[in-house]
């Protein structure tokens, strides 16, 4: 009797310990990933380079603490990508290049094993930014262009209904000539498809949840290039409603429409 | 019970101490003492950490622990970990630049990069801070391996070749490189402001098939890419004032304007000079640069520059005293376009380069305008992940003119009152095709194989130049390089007109063979290269101004470059070049030392930073004396009052060796987040050594005298203010 009671008590305690353990071990990484996600998105919303750098630094510490956690590694690369694009816009290619080099290193290791579709799409975009910031763009374009395309195909295969994949595909199409699978029409179609997919997009934390504002921003730029001023303004205003602190939208993109013929 | 109480007290004390946080603080620097901002400093195994601020400082608290290990990481630098022994002590952390795997494969035979790339031989900052270079690009290139210190000028004499055998390209457009001023102290050629440039690629031999009509070397100057923020730079110094405005525009456009004026009068007043100048050296530069990056992979740029300069000095020799004056105007316009369309990368460069120089010696005046127009088209095709094919063609036209005149009567200098003694007009057309295969079989190997075919209106038929170069990373920090190729250069059209009647002057030819090894990347680093060059069909001018063709020769040597780790905070860069160069002497027809055979060249640069914002540099340069042909006697001309010299063996004597020590110091002051101010002072020729550049003779050749440096010890100072917008 005493023995039964003892075993029952031990099992009860062990179960509680396992629950506690799963609450203590998995959640810290998941919570960390989620707080990283929020801090990167906050930095992106405000187009704040210092905040993006701080998020990338926190992600680096997190990966040093949990080196095998795929989600933390994804967010480290994503933080570097976001910080790199902001640094590129503000300081030019020389200072931005190391961010994309490091993001590529992290992602190329990450995609060796099956991972979330956003990681493939992010790597495709990082290749694109490496081309844009390369010292000799023609060589980088020729070496990385095909890699970027095939990685984007892999992202679409892994997540055909993932709106962030379609956002990044749309951005890529905008910077690729129509004769090589890109162009304004393709970019418009991809970005519109992404916005449709966002309507049913309910990712659970800590999965990536960004992208709707980006889709509106880039679709607005597609319309601006097509000289559709009103359509572009509607997209930029939709993006501003989602990210009211984003100076790029309020101070650059919206005023730029006034110069359209 | 008592023991339990003690144990409990110890436990409580210990846990209390563990809970009490410790404050960690310090600064992070580069190996050169420059603060590293944005470094991630954190306690290993925790999320506790901070980013360094603009002066490299960090401060954060972490739970106290028996052992604390700090990680310090920054993109572009090697990761560091430090065990903290005394958390209360402020830490000074040095980060070393990361050895990039891409940079290693940028090591190519005889190619040196000055730019932001990892592994660059010179950074833009070094170009402007090497003492004695006066922020001149050519003088900075002279501090690289393989360039001989033949005189005090800015000509690039490379691996036993003449300065006319080195070609300079601006944004891939060929520039004229005639001498702007050929003074007794040296050959001065036009160069650019280093602040206009993003990178300089200097190749002392073994270069690819894209570049032709160069027997020795090429220098590729790339102008700054599109600025992303408005920037204003104002610089002023003892002899110069200048301003530089860069404005980013909408839709990927930008505009940059640069204007400089220089006048050496204050420098000469302050420091004195052995020469008497009636017009001290003065000049002006105006530059405009337009960019349109209409999509991320595309670049369209227009660069236009005009430089003017003049100088007049009293030329006093034991036999004669007259005035030497020269004035020049140089213009260059380069329009370049490059894009990437999938696997293809087309590019077009259209360039026009013109120079007008007049020189007067007493009443005699020599005018030499030249104009070069060139168009180049290239197409790169990615034939796979590791193979790029390149084909292209170029066409060009060089128009040269020379005329000499004297006043028709007395010293009448009015326009139209001169008698033209001679006048030569030459126009030469030229075209070429080239093809190259750029292969990277593995991450650790790289080879470029190609050929070039040139047609010129002069010379005899077309020339064919096969060329190959490769490099192999044998180990992590050990790269071996090699290159083999044939190079042709057409004879200057004006020299052609001076050839003996009926003489044929085909393109001059050189074969290059180079092997090298590099150990390490940025610092420490050792690079050694050995080379051999064999010449044929060389053309040179004799003492009687007749161009003699059919010459031959060889050049061989070793170039060494080393960067040493810091010792007592001092960084050291050492360059040594040995060359042995022989060519057919145009006067005697015998093989003799080439006129620019300067066997030993040493350049060493030492730099140290103090108190974070002060940096100092000192350089020492040494070169063997250049060879000259001695006069061993003279006979009086029977029908004139002149003496006819009798010469010794060609280039059998040497001038005294050249040596010079220069020093510079600068003080850097950041201005909040929107600018910076740099004040500098430079002392050139610190030891006040009077170097000899030419040995000349009196009219009867009974005694020799030396032409010496224009400057003795000289002090120069100035400041540069840079303001940057958001």
Interface residues (C-beta under 8 A of the other chain):
Chain A: X32 X53 X54 X57 X58 X60 X61 X62 X64 X65 X88 X89 X90 X91 X92 X93 X94 X98 X99 X101 X102 X128 X131 X132 X135 X137 X138 X139 X141 X142 X143 X145 X146 X147 X175 X176 X177 X179 X180 X256 X259
Chain B: X38 X40 X42 X44 X45 X46 X47 X49 X51 X71 X73 X75 X76 X115 X116 X117 X199 X225 X226 X227 X228 X229 X250 X295 X296 X297 X299 X338 X339 X340 X341 X342 X343 X344 X345 X347 X380 X381 X382 X385 X388
